[in-house]
Amino acid sequence: MKVRIEKVIEGTYGYDSIIITEGKDVTDIVFDKKDNVKRYKGKLVDLVKENGIYKIVEIKTSENKK
């Protein structure tokens, strides 16, 4: 699913979360800090769910290079 990561919330412990919006739905997805999700803030990514775990795959676009 292609989404734009609108906001990243840095947790105080071992987890950070991303906020995405699809239509009127707002979703908060939690990731381990080692995934370094803050680098994707504002970028268009492909959000893939494998074995019940979300994985972020950056989409190579000229917009994401900013």
Backbone as a printed PyTorch tensor [residue, N CA C, xyz], in Angstrom:
tensor([[[  0.8500,  -1.1630,   0.0000],
         [  0.0000,   0.0000,   0.0000],
         [  0.9050,   1.2370,   0.0000]],

        [[  0.7250,   2.1010,  -0.9860],
         [  1.5090,   3.3270,  -1.0680],
         [  0.8720,   4.3900,  -0.1890]],

        [[  1.6790,   4.9550,   0.7130],
         [  1.1960,   5.9770,   1.6390],
         [  2.2750,   7.0320,   1.8480]],

        [[  1.8510,   8.1900,   2.3140],
         [  2.7960,   9.2320,   2.7080],
         [  2.8410,   9.2470,   4.2360]],

        [[  4.0360,   9.2070,   4.7710],
         [  4.1860,   9.2570,   6.2300],
         [  4.1070,  10.7190,   6.6410]],

        [[  3.0000,  11.0490,   7.2720],
         [  2.7180,  12.4390,   7.6110],
         [  3.4480,  12.9010,   8.8660]],

        [[  3.5860,  12.0080,   9.8130],
         [  4.1610,  12.3970,  11.0940],
         [  4.8700,  11.1990,  11.7030]],

        [[  5.9620,  11.4750,  12.4100],
         [  6.6760,  10.4400,  13.1530],
         [  6.7100,  10.8690,  14.6100]],

        [[  6.2840,   9.9860,  15.4820],
         [  6.3090,  10.2560,  16.9190],
         [  7.4450,   9.4360,  17.5140]],

        [[  8.4380,  10.1390,  18.0560],
         [  9.5780,   9.4590,  18.6620],
         [  9.2110,   9.0690,  20.0890]],

        [[  9.2140,   7.7720,  20.3410],
         [  8.8880,   7.2670,  21.6660],
         [ 10.0430,   7.4500,  22.6360]],

        [[  9.7270,   7.4140,  23.9170],
         [ 10.7690,   7.5820,  24.9260],
         [ 11.4930,   6.2730,  25.2340]],

        [[ 10.9120,   5.1620,  24.8330],
         [ 11.5330,   3.8690,  25.0930],
         [ 12.0370,   3.2700,  23.7900]],

        [[ 11.7780,   2.0460,  23.5000],
         [ 12.3480,   1.3780,  22.3400],
         [ 11.5330,   1.4270,  21.0810]],

        [[ 10.5180,   2.2990,  21.0140],
         [  9.6360,   2.3020,  19.8540],
         [  9.3140,   3.7150,  19.3710]],

        [[  9.1240,   3.8570,  18.0600],
         [  8.6460,   5.0850,  17.4370],
         [  7.4010,   4.7050,  16.6430]],

        [[  6.5860,   5.6760,  16.3100],
         [  5.4000,   5.3560,  15.5160],
         [  5.2430,   6.3480,  14.3740]],

        [[  4.5350,   5.8960,  13.3420],
         [  4.2400,   6.7420,  12.1930],
         [  2.7430,   6.9770,  12.1430]],

        [[  2.3580,   8.1170,  11.5950],
         [  0.9530,   8.4500,  11.3930],
         [  0.7250,   8.5290,   9.8880]],

        [[ -0.2730,   7.7740,   9.4130],
         [ -0.6590,   7.8290,   8.0050],
         [ -2.1610,   8.0670,   7.9290]],

        [[ -2.5970,   8.6450,   6.8190],
         [ -4.0180,   8.8890,   6.5990],
         [ -4.4070,   8.2640,   5.2730]],

        [[ -5.4990,   7.5080,   5.3100],
         [ -6.0500,   6.9370,   4.0920],
         [ -7.5230,   7.3080,   4.0650]],

        [[ -7.8650,   8.2310,   3.1730],
         [ -9.2260,   8.7580,   3.1730],
         [ -9.4520,   9.5400,   4.4510]],

        [[-10.4740,   9.1520,   5.2090],
         [-10.7570,   9.7980,   6.4950],
         [-10.1420,   9.0370,   7.6630]],

        [[ -9.5260,   7.8960,   7.3830],
         [ -8.9490,   7.0670,   8.4410],
         [ -7.5220,   7.5010,   8.7670]],

        [[ -7.2480,   7.6800,  10.0560],
         [ -5.9090,   8.0070,  10.5380],
         [ -5.3940,   6.7870,  11.2950]],

        [[ -4.1810,   6.3510,  10.9380],
         [ -3.6280,   5.1390,  11.5370],
         [ -2.2660,   5.4250,  12.1410]],

        [[ -2.0250,   4.8580,  13.3060],
         [ -0.7580,   4.9580,  14.0200],
         [ -0.1450,   3.5580,  14.0250]],

        [[  1.0500,   3.4180,  13.4610],
         [  1.7220,   2.1180,  13.4070],
         [  3.0430,   2.2350,  14.1490]],

        [[  3.3100,   1.2940,  15.0330],
         [  4.4960,   1.3300,  15.8960],
         [  5.6120,   0.4790,  15.2980]],

        [[  6.8340,   1.0260,  15.3460],
         [  8.0250,   0.3410,  14.8620],
         [  9.1090,   0.3750,  15.9270]],

        [[  9.9840,  -0.6000,  15.8930],
         [ 11.1530,  -0.6270,  16.7670],
         [ 12.0640,   0.5460,  16.3940]],

        [[ 12.7310,   1.1490,  17.3660],
         [ 13.6170,   2.2830,  17.1020],
         [ 14.7130,   1.9270,  16.0970]],

        [[ 15.1360,   0.6800,  16.0910],
         [ 16.2040,   0.2750,  15.1660],
         [ 15.7810,   0.3980,  13.7070]],

        [[ 14.4680,   0.4970,  13.4380],
         [ 13.9790,   0.6680,  12.0760],
         [ 14.1720,   2.0960,  11.5550]],

        [[ 14.4740,   3.0280,  12.4620],
         [ 14.7770,   4.4240,  12.1090],
         [ 13.7190,   5.0250,  11.1790]],

        [[ 12.4610,   4.9660,  11.5890],
         [ 11.3570,   5.4420,  10.7380],
         [ 11.3390,   6.9550,  10.5550]],

        [[ 12.0300,   7.7060,  11.3990],
         [ 12.0030,   9.1670,  11.2670],
         [ 12.6060,   9.6330,   9.9410]],

        [[ 13.4150,   8.8120,   9.2860],
         [ 13.9990,   9.1880,   7.9950],
         [ 12.9570,   9.2020,   6.8740]],

        [[ 11.7830,   8.6130,   7.1210],
         [ 10.7310,   8.5520,   6.1110],
         [  9.6840,   9.6580,   6.2480]],

        [[  9.8220,  10.5150,   7.2390],
         [  8.8170,  11.5560,   7.4760],
         [  8.6100,  12.4120,   6.2280]],

        [[  7.3540,  12.5340,   5.8000],
         [  6.9990,  13.3320,   4.6440],
         [  7.2130,  12.6430,   3.3070]],

        [[  7.7070,  11.4200,   3.3360],
         [  8.0150,  10.7120,   2.0920],
         [  6.9070,   9.7380,   1.7080]],

        [[  6.8480,   9.4640,   0.4190],
         [  5.9410,   8.4660,  -0.1170],
         [  6.6480,   7.1110,  -0.0170]],

        [[  6.0020,   6.1520,   0.6380],
         [  6.6010,   4.8320,   0.8470],
         [  5.5930,   3.7470,   0.5140]],

        [[  6.0920,   2.5460,   0.3800],
         [  5.2500,   1.3710,   0.2100],
         [  5.2310,   0.6630,   1.5570]],

        [[  4.0650,   0.5420,   2.1450],
         [  3.9000,  -0.1010,   3.4420],
         [  3.4470,  -1.5400,   3.1990]],

        [[  4.2910,  -2.5000,   3.5790],
         [  4.0470,  -3.9070,   3.3030],
         [  3.9020,  -4.6590,   4.6140]],

        [[  2.9110,  -5.5380,   4.6900],
         [  2.7150,  -6.3420,   5.8950],
         [  3.1210,  -7.7860,   5.5800]],

        [[  4.1500,  -8.2620,   6.2880],
         [  4.6550,  -9.6210,   6.1000],
         [  4.6350, -10.3420,   7.4440]],

        [[  3.9440, -11.4610,   7.4970],
         [  3.8480, -12.2580,   8.7210],
         [  3.3610, -11.4250,   9.9040]],

        [[  2.4200, -10.5030,   9.6350],
         [  1.8460,  -9.6830,  10.6980],
         [  2.7020,  -8.5120,  11.1250]],

        [[  3.8120,  -8.2730,  10.4260],
         [  4.7260,  -7.1810,  10.7760],
         [  4.8270,  -6.2240,   9.5940]],

        [[  4.6640,  -4.9200,   9.8780],
         [  4.7690,  -3.9270,   8.8160],
         [  6.2290,  -3.6340,   8.4970]],

        [[  6.4880,  -3.4310,   7.2180],
         [  7.8190,  -3.1080,   6.7260],
         [  7.6640,  -1.9060,   5.7960]],

        [[  8.5910,  -0.9510,   5.8780],
         [  8.5510,   0.2380,   5.0270],
         [  9.5810,   0.0750,   3.9180]],

        [[  9.1030,   0.2600,   2.6810],
         [  9.9860,   0.2270,   1.5220],
         [  9.9030,   1.5960,   0.8610]],

        [[ 11.0200,   2.3070,   0.8250],
         [ 11.0250,   3.6460,   0.2380],
         [ 10.8300,   3.5520,  -1.2640]],

        [[  9.9820,   4.4200,  -1.7920],
         [  9.7380,   4.4990,  -3.2200],
         [ 10.6920,   5.5490,  -3.7800]],

        [[ 11.4400,   5.1890,  -4.7770],
         [ 12.4030,   6.1140,  -5.3760],
         [ 11.6840,   7.0780,  -6.3100]],

        [[ 11.5350,   8.3300,  -5.8610],
         [ 10.9360,   9.3830,  -6.6840],
         [ 11.7600,  10.6400,  -6.5380]],

        [[ 11.6240,  11.5300,  -7.4730],
         [ 12.3530,  12.8020,  -7.3640],
         [ 11.8380,  13.5960,  -6.1690]],

        [[ 10.5680,  13.4250,  -5.8180],
         [  9.9840,  14.1190,  -4.6580],
         [ 10.6240,  13.6540,  -3.3640]],

        [[ 10.9400,  12.3630,  -3.2370],
         [ 11.5360,  11.8180,  -2.0230],
         [ 12.9870,  12.2220,  -1.8490]],

        [[ 13.6340,  12.7080,  -2.8910],
         [ 15.0470,  13.0930,  -2.8050],
         [ 15.2410,  14.4290,  -2.1400]],

        [[ 14.1620,  15.1610,  -1.8950],
         [ 14.2430,  16.5030,  -1.2800],
         [ 14.6860,  16.4130,   0.1490]]])
